[in-house]
Structure formats: structure tokens, C-alpha cells
Amino acid sequence: MTFIKAGVIGHPIYHSKSPTIHNHWIEEHGLEGEYKAVDIVPEALREGVAALIDEGYVGFNVTIPHKQEIFKLCADVDD
């Protein structure tokens, strides 16, 4: 089984409960992977997202303050 890396990006992100919730279900279902909170400052959004992709992340949720700016980095967006 392939190890899956996923997470949530925001700034600040230390308070996020997402890793606790998602890692519980990863473990509960016997999956190989991890879900992390990744702090990315607004000025480094493009570079931060590129670094996550380079590190093998297959997906991430987006929270404040990146909810609008992230659209500029998306190849495809639909309703």
C-alpha cells in the first residue's frame, strides 16, 4: 500500500483539530498515511504549495487566510 500524505494549510494553523480527526480515521481504517497541519504565511503561498507537492502530498484542505488566493494556483475550478 502506498503511504498517503495529506493536510490542511493556513496561517496560523496550530489550533486546527483537523489532524486529530483525520489521523483517527486513517488509523481506524488501517490506511498507510498521515494528515498534518502546515503553516504557510500568505506571502509564501505559491512556494509553500509547490513544496507540499514536491514532498509528495496528494491533497490538502485550505483555510484562512488562503481560501481566496488558492484559486489563483488551481489548474481547474468548477462549481
Secondary structure, 3 states (H helix, E strand, C coil): CCCEEEEEEECCCCCCCHHHHHHHHHHHCCCCEEEEEEECCHHHHHHHHHHHHHCCEEEEEECCCCCCHHHHHCCCCCC
